[in-house]
Amino acid sequence: MTENPILIEPSFADAIAVIACAAELPEDKRRHWTTSLRQIAKLLDKAPELIPARYSAVRAALLHLHHASGGLTAKTLQNHKSNVKSALFWLAHEKGIPEYGAPLSPAWAELRTKIKNAVARLRLSSFMRFCSANNVAPNDVDESAVDRFGEYRLRCGKPVDDAFRRLLARAWNENVGILPGWPARRLAEPAVKAAVDIAWEAFLAGLRRDLDGYLRGLTKIRKTRKGQRIRPLKEATIRTRQAEIQAAARMAVKVGVAIESLNSLAALLAPDVAEKVLNAYWEKNGDNPKLYTIDLAARFLSIARETKCLSDEDCERLNEIRQTLEERRPEGLTDKNIEFLRQVLSPGVWRRIVKLPAALMAEARRDHHAPLRAAVTAQLAAAIAILSVAPVRIANLTAIRLGKNLSKPDGPNSNYWLHFPEHDVKNRMRLMYPLEPFVTRIVDEYVHEFRPTLLRGRDADWLFPGLSEGPKGKVAFSGQITERIWKHTGVRMTTHQFRHAAGALILKRRPGEYELVRQLLGHRSVETTINCYIGFDMIQASEIYTEIVMEHLDQDLEAAE
């Protein structure tokens, strides 16, 4: 083995070189193993020099590979995985490559055998091997050695955070002064954030009473200052509001506000106190406030106006604070959703998703011997088919009722229409979607052939019935859809990301037509749509410019011919 300047142990590149020269192996096995090692490195999107030639190091990554994203069949990918596993085990047994990473020096090996706690031994093992490979003696271990180990892990694509350092330091420190010969120097443990700094019961009764009264009001129908009705909030949302206000009160005490002065909700929302709280959150966030901080400023103003606990002058001051933070609100899609859109806009990816309902329905038909499993598969096929042409929110998807939200206006032989009245939609916008014939066929087959199994003898009109009375749960259904899309297409996609994909695909075909996207997604204003897709114009501009460049290249090729 040649010395690897990047890893502290042999890499896939080393493995390929050794296997290619292994005369004891049949020629076809050498060819298959080296090909599979290169293919797996390509699927992992890493250079072979960065991947350890050790099965325990790549086993978890292999489990997460998907055949569709690599343009392979499931059988071909499984063959590559099997070849890589066989090759790495052969290297470990026949060529003496350590099964668990870089070999330990005698001093480190002796120290490791003294560790009785199996968990501590596991957490320290890779650090010990790193130190051995870099000639760091046990007595020389300090924070700089841990820093270098963290940098090495980052180069290998492994996470390094406070939790990692804390567990490593604890495993090391628990042996200091206990095991004979263990170095005396202790490692620093990053502090653990306390779950609750001050018990809520420690605050004055007036503040607690006011908050309880405000939260009770959220369970009732309310009206805005303009007279518009606001429906009651869900229990989960009310719990979130409660946690936000309690956290704000604790933050106020942290920044020096006397707990005795917080005797009411008005005292907490007073502009001077609210500003201190929001500034503390902003400082904690860094250069730019996070969405939580920006939204909290708006929440303070909303509560003050709704409860009428502050004067108009104080409300105006709160509004000025809110506006200052609002100017820092990030616009456009999150990095996670931009990465998702790059994937969806790649050739072939969206095609795999829209073809999935038909594939799932075919799978359901084959599963006739397992009627419940077949019914769930058909249910997912119907849901994905609907989302692909009518990207509604998950709350609306699960609430679809046959005859009410999903109907055939022109009789049983016509196509379905999906519609929701204003009061059933989050932002009070009526939604209407004519469904294509292929969606109607899939939904019809699900409704007539598979849905009765899921009803379990009940008489209900829910399109997607749950285990008991009522529709299927939003969280469970969304998770099932995401999992099935990943299983068949290799795309990590939530139900809400159907909405992002729809907007991006329209803007790709019809650049600048945000009003069309607004109508499809049911946004109340086109400004909302534009803000959602800020940054997408750059992708479009790049594609248009690339087309111009390619036109010139094509012209040069034609001239050369």
C-alpha positions in Angstrom: 0.0 0.0 0.0 1.3 3.5 -0.8 1.0 6.2 1.8 -2.3 8.1 1.4 -1.8 11.8 1.9 -5.5 12.4 2.6 -6.8 9.5 4.7 -4.9 7.9 7.6 -5.8 4.5 6.1 -6.0 2.8 2.6 -8.6 4.2 0.3 -10.8 3.0 -2.5 -8.1 4.2 -4.9 -5.5 2.0 -3.1 -8.0 -0.9 -3.1 -8.4 -0.6 -6.9 -4.7 -0.6 -7.4 -4.1 -3.6 -5.3 -6.9 -5.6 -6.8 -5.9 -4.8 -10.3 -2.4 -6.3 -9.6 -3.6 -9.3 -7.7 -2.6 -12.2 -9.9 -4.2 -14.7 -7.5 -7.6 -13.4 -8.4 -9.4 -14.5 -11.6 -9.4 -11.8 -14.3 -13.2 -11.4 -14.3 -13.3 -11.0 -10.5 -10.6 -8.3 -10.7 -12.6 -6.5 -13.4 -15.9 -6.8 -11.5 -14.5 -5.6 -8.2 -12.6 -2.6 -9.6 -15.6 -1.6 -11.7 -17.9 -1.7 -8.7 -15.5 0.2 -6.5 -15.4 3.0 -9.1 -19.2 2.9 -9.6 -19.9 3.1 -5.8 -17.4 6.0 -5.5 -19.3 7.8 -8.3 -22.7 7.2 -6.6 -21.3 8.5 -3.3 -20.1 11.6 -5.2 -16.6 11.3 -3.7 -13.1 10.8 -5.1 -11.9 7.2 -4.5 -9.0 8.7 -2.6 -11.4 10.1 0.0 -13.3 6.8 0.7 -11.7 4.4 3.3 -11.2 0.9 1.9 -13.0 -0.6 5.0 -16.5 -2.0 4.9 -17.4 -0.7 8.4 -16.6 2.8 7.2 -18.9 2.7 4.1 -21.7 0.3 5.2 -24.1 3.1 6.3 -23.5 5.1 3.2 -24.1 2.0 1.0 -27.5 1.5 2.7 -28.6 5.0 1.6 -27.7 4.7 -2.1 -30.6 4.5 -4.5 -30.5 2.8 -7.9 -32.7 5.4 -9.6 -30.5 8.4 -8.9 -27.6 6.5 -10.4 -29.5 5.5 -13.5 -29.2 1.8 -12.5 -31.6 -1.0 -11.9 -32.1 -2.2 -8.3 -30.4 -5.5 -9.2 -27.4 -3.8 -10.7 -26.9 -1.6 -7.7 -27.2 -4.6 -5.4 -24.5 -6.4 -7.5 -22.2 -3.4 -7.1 -22.7 -3.3 -3.4 -22.1 -7.1 -3.1 -18.9 -6.8 -5.1 -17.6 -3.9 -3.0 -18.3 -5.8 0.2 -16.5 -8.9 -1.1 -13.6 -6.8 -2.3 -13.2 -5.0 1.0 -13.4 -8.2 3.1 -10.9 -9.8 0.8 -8.5 -6.9 1.3 -8.9 -7.2 5.0 -8.3 -10.9 5.2 -5.7 -11.4 2.4 -3.8 -8.1 2.4 -3.8 -7.3 6.1 -5.8 -4.1 5.8 -7.0 -3.3 9.4 -10.7 -4.1 9.7 -11.4 -1.2 11.9 -9.2 1.6 10.4 -5.6 2.7 11.0 -3.6 0.4 13.2 -3.0 1.4 16.9 0.5 2.0 18.1 1.6 -0.2 21.1 1.0 2.6 23.5 -2.5 3.3 22.2 -3.4 -0.4 22.0 -2.4 -0.9 25.6 -4.5 2.1 26.7 -7.5 0.9 24.7 -7.5 -2.5 26.2 -7.9 -0.9 29.7 -11.2 0.7 28.8 -14.0 -1.4 30.4 -16.9 0.7 29.3 -17.8 -0.5 25.8 -19.5 2.8 24.8 -16.5 4.9 25.9 -14.2 2.5 24.0 -16.3 2.8 20.8 -16.4 6.7 21.1 -12.6 6.9 21.5 -11.6 4.2 19.0 -11.4 6.4 15.9 -9.7 9.2 17.8 -7.1 6.8 19.1 -6.4 5.5 15.6 -6.1 9.0 14.3 -3.6 9.9 17.0 -1.6 6.7 16.2 -1.5 7.5 12.5 -0.3 11.0 13.3 2.3 10.1 15.9 0.4 11.8 18.7 1.3 10.0 22.0 -1.4 9.5 24.7 0.3 12.1 27.0 0.4 14.6 24.2 -3.4 14.7 23.6 -4.8 18.2 24.0 -7.4 20.4 22.5 -5.3 20.9 19.4 -5.3 17.2 18.8 -9.1 17.1 19.0 -9.3 20.1 16.6 -7.1 18.3 14.1 -9.2 15.1 14.5 -12.4 17.2 13.8 -10.8 18.7 10.7 -10.0 15.2 9.5 -13.6 14.0 10.1 -14.9 17.0 8.1 -12.6 16.1 5.2 -14.1 12.7 5.3 -17.7 14.1 5.2 -18.5 13.2 8.8 -20.3 15.7 11.2 -18.4 17.6 13.8 -20.4 19.7 16.3 -20.5 20.4 20.0 -22.4 17.2 20.7 -19.6 15.2 19.0 -16.9 16.9 21.0 -18.9 16.6 24.2 -19.3 12.8 23.9 -15.6 12.4 22.9 -14.4 14.5 25.9 -16.7 12.7 28.3 -15.5 9.3 27.2 -11.9 10.5 27.6 -12.4 12.3 31.0 -14.2 9.5 32.7 -11.0 7.5 32.6 -8.8 10.2 34.0 -7.5 9.3 37.4 -9.4 6.0 37.2 -7.4 3.8 34.8 -3.7 3.2 35.5 -1.5 4.9 32.9 -4.3 7.1 31.5 -3.1 10.7 30.7 -3.9 13.2 33.5 -4.9 16.0 31.1 -8.7 16.4 30.8 -10.5 17.5 27.6 -12.9 20.5 27.5 -16.5 19.5 27.3 -18.8 22.0 25.4 -21.5 23.2 27.8 -25.0 21.6 27.5 -27.8 24.1 27.0 -30.2 23.8 29.9 -33.7 22.7 28.8 -35.4 25.3 31.1 -33.4 28.0 32.9 -36.2 29.4 35.1 -39.3 27.4 36.0 -42.5 29.0 34.8 -43.9 28.8 38.3 -41.2 31.2 39.4 -42.8 34.1 37.5 -45.4 36.2 39.1 -49.0 35.0 39.1 -50.2 38.1 37.1 -48.0 37.3 34.1 -49.0 33.6 34.2 -52.7 34.5 34.5 -52.5 37.0 31.6 -50.8 34.4 29.4 -53.4 31.7 30.3 -56.2 34.2 29.4 -54.6 35.0 26.0 -54.2 31.3 25.2 -57.8 30.6 26.1 -58.9 33.4 23.7 -57.0 31.6 20.9 -59.4 28.6 21.2 -62.4 30.9 20.2 -63.4 32.7 17.0 -61.9 36.1 17.0 -62.0 39.2 14.8 -59.2 41.3 13.3 -59.1 45.1 13.6 -60.8 45.2 10.2 -63.6 42.9 11.4 -62.4 39.7 9.6 -63.1 36.5 11.4 -60.2 34.4 12.7 -60.9 30.7 13.3 -59.6 29.1 16.5 -56.1 27.8 16.5 -55.1 24.2 16.8 -53.9 22.8 20.1 -50.4 22.3 18.7 -50.2 26.0 17.6 -51.4 27.2 21.0 -48.7 25.1 22.7 -46.1 26.8 20.4 -47.4 30.3 21.3 -47.2 29.4 25.0 -43.6 28.2 24.6 -42.7 31.3 22.7 -44.0 33.7 25.4 -42.5 31.7 28.2 -39.1 31.6 26.4 -39.3 35.4 25.9 -40.0 35.9 29.6 -36.9 33.8 30.5 -34.8 35.7 28.0 -36.0 39.0 29.6 -34.7 37.8 32.9 -31.4 36.7 31.4 -30.8 40.2 29.9 -31.3 41.9 33.3 -35.0 42.5 33.6 -36.1 41.9 37.2 -38.4 39.0 37.4 -40.5 40.9 40.0 -41.2 43.6 37.4 -42.8 41.0 35.0 -46.1 41.1 36.7 -48.3 41.1 33.6 -48.3 40.4 29.9 -48.2 44.2 29.4 -45.0 44.4 31.4 -43.4 41.7 29.2 -44.6 43.4 25.9 -43.6 46.9 27.0 -41.4 48.3 24.1 -38.3 48.7 26.4 -38.5 45.1 27.6 -39.5 43.6 24.2 -36.6 45.4 22.5 -34.1 43.9 25.0 -35.5 40.4 24.4 -35.4 40.7 20.6 -31.9 42.2 20.6 -30.8 39.3 22.8 -32.2 36.8 20.3 -30.7 38.7 17.4 -27.2 38.7 19.1 -27.6 34.9 19.7 -28.5 34.4 16.0 -25.4 36.2 14.6 -25.2 38.9 12.0 -28.7 38.4 10.7 -31.8 37.6 12.8 -33.4 34.2 12.2 -37.0 33.8 11.2 -38.0 32.9 14.8 -36.7 36.3 16.0 -38.4 38.3 13.1 -41.7 36.4 13.7 -41.5 36.9 17.4 -41.4 40.7 16.9 -44.6 40.5 14.9 -46.1 38.2 17.5 -45.4 40.7 20.3 -47.3 43.4 18.3 -50.2 41.1 17.4 -50.6 40.0 21.1 -50.5 43.6 22.3 -53.2 44.7 19.8 -55.4 41.7 20.4 -55.3 41.9 24.2 -55.3 45.7 24.2 -52.8 45.6 27.0 -50.6 48.5 25.6 -51.3 52.1 24.7 -51.5 53.1 21.0 -48.1 54.9 21.5 -46.5 51.7 22.8 -48.0 49.6 20.0 -46.5 52.1 17.5 -43.1 51.6 19.1 -43.5 47.9 18.9 -44.4 48.2 15.2 -41.2 50.2 14.6 -39.2 47.4 16.2 -41.0 44.9 14.1 -40.3 46.9 10.9 -36.6 47.0 11.7 -36.5 43.3 12.0 -38.8 42.7 9.0 -36.3 44.5 6.8 -33.9 41.6 7.6 -36.3 38.9 6.6 -34.6 36.5 4.1 -36.5 36.2 0.9 -36.9 33.3 -1.4 -36.6 29.6 -0.9 -34.4 28.0 1.7 -31.1 26.3 0.8 -32.8 22.9 1.3 -35.6 23.7 -1.1 -33.3 25.3 -3.7 -31.2 22.0 -3.6 -34.5 20.1 -4.1 -35.5 22.3 -7.1 -32.1 21.7 -8.7 -32.8 18.0 -8.5 -36.4 18.3 -9.7 -35.3 20.4 -12.7 -32.7 17.9 -13.7 -33.7 15.8 -16.8 -35.6 12.7 -15.9 -36.2 13.3 -12.2 -39.7 14.8 -12.4 -40.6 12.2 -15.1 -39.8 9.5 -12.5 -42.1 11.1 -10.0 -45.1 11.6 -12.3 -44.8 8.0 -13.6 -44.8 6.7 -10.0 -48.6 6.6 -9.5 -49.1 4.2 -12.4 -46.2 2.0 -11.1 -47.7 1.9 -7.6 -51.1 1.0 -8.9 -49.6 -1.9 -10.9 -47.8 -3.0 -7.7 -51.1 -2.8 -5.8 -52.8 -5.1 -8.4 -50.0 -7.6 -8.0 -50.4 -7.6 -4.2 -54.0 -9.1 -4.4 -52.9 -11.8 -1.9 -52.3 -9.0 0.7 -55.4 -6.8 0.4 -54.5 -4.3 3.1 -51.0 -3.7 1.8 -52.3 -3.4 -1.7 -54.9 -0.9 -0.5 -52.3 1.3 1.2 -50.1 1.2 -2.0 -53.1 2.2 -4.1 -53.9 5.0 -1.6 -50.4 6.4 -2.0 -50.7 6.1 -5.8 -53.9 8.2 -5.7 -52.4 10.8 -3.4 -49.2 11.2 -5.5 -51.3 11.4 -8.7 -53.4 14.2 -7.2 -50.4 16.1 -5.8 -48.6 15.9 -9.2 -51.4 18.0 -10.9 -53.0 19.7 -7.9 -50.3 20.7 -5.4 -52.5 21.3 -2.4 -51.4 21.5 1.3 -51.3 18.2 3.2 -54.2 19.5 5.4 -56.4 19.8 2.4 -55.2 16.5 0.8 -56.2 14.5 3.9 -59.5 16.4 4.2 -60.8 15.5 0.7 -64.4 14.2 0.8 -65.9 12.3 -2.1 -68.9 14.3 -3.5 -67.9 17.4 -1.6 -64.3 18.2 -2.6 -63.9 15.6 -5.3 -66.7 15.2 -7.8 -67.5 14.5 -11.4 -69.7 17.5 -12.6 -70.6 15.8 -15.9 -71.6 12.4 -14.6 -69.7 9.2 -13.8 -67.9 9.0 -17.1 -66.4 12.5 -16.8 -63.1 13.6 -15.1 -62.9 14.5 -11.5 -62.7 18.1 -10.3 -61.0 18.9 -7.0 -62.3 22.0 -5.2 -62.1 23.6 -1.7 -64.2 26.5 -0.5 -62.5 29.5 1.1 -63.2 28.5 4.7 -61.4 25.1 4.1 -58.1 26.7 2.9 -55.3 28.1 5.1 -55.3 31.5 3.5 -59.0 31.7 2.6 -58.5 31.3 -1.1 -60.9 29.1 -3.1 -59.1 26.3 -4.9 -60.3 24.5 -8.1 -58.4 21.9 -10.1 -59.7 19.9 -13.1 -58.0 16.5 -12.9 -56.5 14.9 -16.0 -57.9 11.6 -17.3 -54.9 9.6 -16.1 -55.5 10.9 -12.6 -59.2 10.2 -12.8 -58.4 6.6 -13.8 -56.1 6.0 -10.9 -58.4 7.6 -8.4 -61.4 5.6 -9.7 -59.5 2.4 -9.4 -58.4 3.2 -5.9 -62.0 4.3 -4.9 -63.7 1.2 -6.3 -61.2 -1.6 -5.9 -59.1 -0.7 -2.8 -60.7 2.0 -0.7 -63.4 -0.4 0.7 -60.6 -2.4 2.4 -59.4 0.7 4.2 -62.9 1.7 5.3 -63.2 -1.6 7.3 -67.0 -1.7 7.0 -67.5 2.0 7.9 -69.7 4.4 5.9 -67.5 7.4 5.4 -66.9 9.8 2.6 -63.2 10.5 3.3 -61.1 9.8 0.2 -58.2 8.7 2.5 -59.9 7.2 5.6 -57.8 6.6 8.7 -57.7 3.6 11.0 -60.6 5.0 13.1 -63.2 7.7 12.5 -62.0 10.6 10.5 -59.4 11.0 7.7 -55.9 9.7 7.7 -53.5 11.6 9.9 -51.5 14.3 8.2 -48.1 13.4 9.7 -48.4 9.7 9.0 -49.7 10.2 5.5 -47.1 12.7 4.6 -44.4 10.4 5.9 -45.7 7.5 3.9 -45.8 9.5 0.7 -42.2 10.8 1.2 -40.9 7.3 2.0 -42.6 5.7 -1.0 -41.3 8.4 -3.4 -37.8 7.9 -2.1 -38.0 4.1 -2.3 -39.1 4.2 -6.0 -37.3 7.3 -7.4 -34.4 8.1 -5.1 -35.8 11.6 -4.5 -36.3 13.0 -1.0 -39.6 14.9 -1.4 -42.1 16.1 1.1 -45.8 16.7 0.2 -45.3 20.4 0.6 -42.4 20.3 -1.9 -44.9 19.4 -4.6 -45.9 23.0 -4.4 -42.3 24.3 -4.8 -41.8 21.9 -7.7 -45.0 23.1 -9.4 -44.0 26.7 -9.2 -40.5 26.0 -10.5 -41.7 23.9 -13.4 -44.2 26.6 -14.5 -41.5 29.3 -14.3 -39.1 27.1 -16.2 -41.6 26.7 -19.1 -43.1 30.3 -18.7 -40.4 32.6 -17.3 -41.7 35.5 -15.3 -45.3 34.4 -15.2 -45.7 34.6 -11.4 -49.4 35.3 -11.6 -49.9 31.8 -13.2 -48.0 30.3 -10.3 -50.1 32.3 -7.8 -53.3 31.0 -9.2 -52.1 27.4 -9.2 -50.8 27.5 -5.6 -53.6 29.7 -4.3 -51.4 32.5 -2.9 -53.4 35.5 -1.9 -51.1 38.0 -3.5 -48.5 37.8 -6.4 -46.0 39.4 -4.1 -46.0 36.2 -2.0 -45.3 34.2 -5.0 -42.5 36.4 -6.2 -40.9 36.4 -2.8 -41.0 32.6 -2.7 -39.1 32.3 -5.9 -36.5 35.0 -5.5 -33.3 33.5 -6.8 -35.0 31.2 -9.2 -34.6 33.9 -11.9 -30.8 33.3 -11.7 -31.3 29.7 -12.6 -33.5 30.7 -15.6 -31.0 33.3 -16.7 -28.2 30.8 -16.6 -30.2 28.3 -18.6 -31.1 30.9 -21.3 -27.5 32.0 -21.5 -26.3 28.4 -21.8 -28.7 27.9 -24.7 -27.2 31.0 -26.4 -23.7 29.6 -25.9 -24.7 26.2 -27.3 -26.3 27.8 -30.4 -22.9 29.4 -31.2 -21.2 26.1 -30.6 -23.6 24.3 -32.9 -23.0 27.0 -35.6 -19.2 26.4 -35.3 -19.7 22.7 -35.5 -21.8 23.1 -38.6 -19.2 25.4 -40.2 -16.4 22.9 -39.4 -18.4 20.1 -41.1 
